[in-house]
Amino acid sequence: MKTRRIFLQKAGLSALALNLTPFNPIAAMTKEIFSEKQDEQPLRVAIMGLGSYGTRVARAMKDCKRAKLVGVISGTPSKIEAWQKEYAIPAKNCYNYETYHQIKDNPDIDAVYVITPNGLHMEHTLGVAKSGKHVICEKPMAVNSNEGKIMVDACNAAGVKLLIGYRMHFEAKTQEVVKMRMNGDFGKILFFQGLSGFIIGDPSQWRLNYELSGGGAMMDIGIYSINGARYMIGEEPIWVTAQETKNNPEKFKEGIDETIQFQLGFPGGAVASCLSTYSMNNLDKFFVNGLKGFAEMQPSTGYGPIEGKTHKGPLTNPHVTHQTTQMDEMAAIILDGKKPLVPVDGEEGLKDMVIIDAIYEAVKTGKKVNLV
Ligand code: NAD
């Protein structure tokens, strides 16, 4: 918009004065310049939460073509100072958690990427939406589906986009398998296996604090198997069963799940069998099996390179830093309305939250939970 305004001012024209018909040479020239300039305009992003993942995203964005890190929101002045130096961020684009609502008056920021602990995602998303900026929010989008729904509604009401940080949706080998599934290469899919886990360290971290995490391994890492089951099978589950194993109740207190095995049933007859844990390493595997073929990925959701093969041979798509591709693609979604192969919007995040709620309910009741 700024570019348009500058051009019109320079040309001594006003948008209303222009007759934008295909036969008007001035209008045609204007249009051409507009679209060229618009292509050049990056998505100008502020990162909220300068922790370990925020740092990874910021570094990856250095190689972005359409997204640019221009601002920060942090409660730690020393981090702001360091990021200002590293990313040439002007002081006027720096906020803390008390002042970030003022971002509404900052025309140089288009979107805020919320990378704070899960339990703060709703509050922060609502704050950013109220300020009229687009929101990219990390996974899990919230700590339950009620919060997720409130976030989707708030962003719709504010007229801003809400995207969830599902980086795997843009990863080349993952996309290759999804395209094969869409082409029918696997035939009727009847089974998916998802294994997601790592041994979590420091017991004092927010991931093991229910108020900030909303749950344990399921919220943090199990969500990859849930999400993967949905994009690998290409359907929405209709029932859930789940069983929890807790070997270390001292470390994994009430509300923090250590290990959950869960099963999802799909309308076409497929079943997903998954494991989510904070007590085992080397669990990062997807296997999808159809009547005509299969795909196997290990690692399947780590930072990469992702490795995998199908019944047709190895997956050979080159590795690109996930967050670089993600942010460029998200810029295209926000700026151009591009439709991604696998959705990354708030509704997509909400579908996973509904399933997580059902998994926790199934663990608690020991019963099968129907989702429809
Ligand atoms: P982290 O602890 O390294 O960073 C969290 C940041 O939030 C810190 O800078 C911290 O200062 C800030 N913060 C603000 N208010 C806070 C509060 N009240 N308590 C604690 N910290 C507060 O965590 P992280 O690993 O960067 O995870 C942040 C989010 O990113 C989580 O939602 C997580 O699930 C997500 N994540 C996603 C991926 C992915 O691959 N998509 C990977 C890692 C983390």
Boltz pocket constraint, residues with backbone or C-beta under 6 A from the ligand:
constraints:
  - pocket:
      binder: B
      contacts: [[A, 48], [A, 49], [A, 50], [A, 51], [A, 52], [A, 53], [A, 54], [A, 75], [A, 114], [A, 115], [A, 116], [A, 117], [A, 118], [A, 120], [A, 138], [A, 139], [A, 140], [A, 165], [A, 166], [A, 167], [A, 206], [A, 212], [A, 219], [A, 220], [A, 301]]
      max_distance: 6.0
